[in-house]
Amino acid sequence: MIAAFSDLDERALKTATGDLVDAAGGAKRVSEALGKIVDGDLKPYPVSRVSEFCTLSDMERSMPIRFVTKLEVRTGLPIVSKAMFERITRDGTGSSGVVCVQDLCRIVRETSDLNSVMSECLADNHVDSADRAAIRTAIVDLRRELDALEAKVRQP
C-alpha cells in the first residue's frame, strides 16, 4: 500500500518540478512550450503559473501531469516521474527518509535563490518593502529545506 504524501514528499515533488523547469530552459521557455496557438499566434502559458508550480511557498498548486509529461518528453529527462517512482517504491522505514544528494541539491538551489534575490534587491542600493518580502520568501523556502534535512539527521 502506498502511504499518504507527507509535507516532505510534497516539497520534494515541488523541487523536482523546479528541476524539470530548469532543465527545460526556465519558466519563460516552459511558458512558451506549454502555450497554445490562438488565431495563428502563440499564446504562452502564464510564466507566473509556471513559477507557482515550482515555488515551495505555494504548496496549493502543482504542475498538471500532462505538462510534466510534455516537458519530460521534450527534455528527455524523467525528473518528476523518477521522483514519484522513488517516493512510491521506497521502503518507508522512516517518515523523513535518508539523507541523500537531492537534499544537498535542494539546499544549494534555495541558497542560490536567496543569493539571487538579495543581489537583485541590493542592485540599486535601496531595499524597499517589496524587496524585503522577496527576501523573506526566499528565506522561508531555504528554511523549509534546512528543516527537512534537520528532521532526517535528528533520527539516531
Secondary structure, 3 states (H helix, E strand, C coil): CCCCCCHHHHHHHHHHHHHHHHHCCCHHHHHHHCCEEECCEEECCCHHHHHHHHCCCCCCCCCCHHHHHHHHHHHCCCHHHHHHHHHHHCCCCCCCCCCCHHHHHHHHHHHHHHHHHHHHHHCCCCCCHHHHHHHHHHHHHHHHHHHHHHHHHHCC
